[in-house]
Amino acid sequence: MKGKWKQSLFLIFASLLAVFFIVITVKQIDFGRVQNALKEANYFWIFASMAISIYSYWLRAARWNLLLHPMGYHTQTQSGFWAIAFAYFMNLTIPRSGEVARATSMYKMEKVPFEKSFGTIVLERVIDLMFLGLVFGLTLLFNYDTLMQFFELGNQAQAKTPIKEPSYTKFYVVGASLFIGGILILSFWKKLIQTTVFQKIITFLKGLWEGILSISKLQKRGLFVFYSFAIWISYFLMTFLVFYAFPDTAHFGIPEGLFLLIAGSLGMILPVSGGLAYPYIMSIAFSAIYLATGGLQSEGRAIGDYFGLILYIAQVISMISFGLISMVMIGRISSRSKKAV
């Protein structure tokens, strides 16, 4: 009973925190333009984008299984799916907390040690960075002018922000602390390596490294590559399909889709709670598209405002819905695993 109360309180707190950051994001938007866009929207494509975003969870879970198997953990895809759904939900509240939540959830359901599953998550981030680089290369090839406009607009926005004089005090403090800490560690090294805390740190680092090295022991490398490409194709389609939802964007094609995938990825990568940067980045991205094609920046920004916001809200609804369901499912799977032991 006590555990259920804790879970309920956490659920309420996390949901309220997510809603708080979402409200901050949308309060500066011109809702008149959004309402007009929604009246003309073809909702089929918006729902299709949401469905593909959820399907990408399954793809990630299936790929994650391939990394866990070489370490002797034959996990179920549904466990990975719900752990990933919970991770995305947590990222709406606290930046980058999802990775920790994901590894913790997998331990509860499948008893995979935290440090090992976290190591595979770190590996996934490296692989995703490689695919992001590939998409960036394609974007540079097909959207060079648009990309340059995007960076120029970003620099202009940054230039409007007042720059404070740099303070070097914190660097001096950090440097002195590291120096003193290093001396203390060397002085008490023999005693330090015998402590329980030190042994736990070493165990954690070994498990983390084992998770990272799991890719070298993959049994189904072709399938792993397939899942990796499928994940990023899904990310591309999540934006591309929404073009067809609005008359203003229905004429856009694959090059614009690749460019917006890069722009949107930057908005989601930034360590801001609730993905706050996403709608703003999309506004700049549409401005860049219109400027590069001889259009008006103001028109592009207006379209980017409602396109980015609607796509953002659609994805957030998916994240919150499946995030809340994941809490229940993780609890059920964890209970079953305890009874099976």
Secondary structure, 3 states (H helix, E strand, C coil): CHHHHHHHHHHHHHHHHHHHHHHHHHCCCCHHHHHHHHHHCCHHHHHHHHHHHHHHHHHHHHHHHHHHHHHCCCCCHHHHHHHHHHHHHHHCCCCCHHHHHHHHHHHHHHCCCHHHHHHHHHHHHHHHHHHHHHHHHHHHHHCHHHHHHHHHHHHHHHHCCCCCCCCCHHHHHHHHHHHHHHHHHHHCHHHHCCCHHHHHHHHHHHHHHHHHHHHHHCCCHHHHHHHHHHHHHHHHHHHHHHHHHCCCCCCCCHHHHHHHHHHHHHHHHCCCHHHCHHHHHHHHHHHHHHHHCCCCHHHHHHHHHHHHHHHHHHHHHHHHHHHHHHHHHHHHHHHHHHHHC
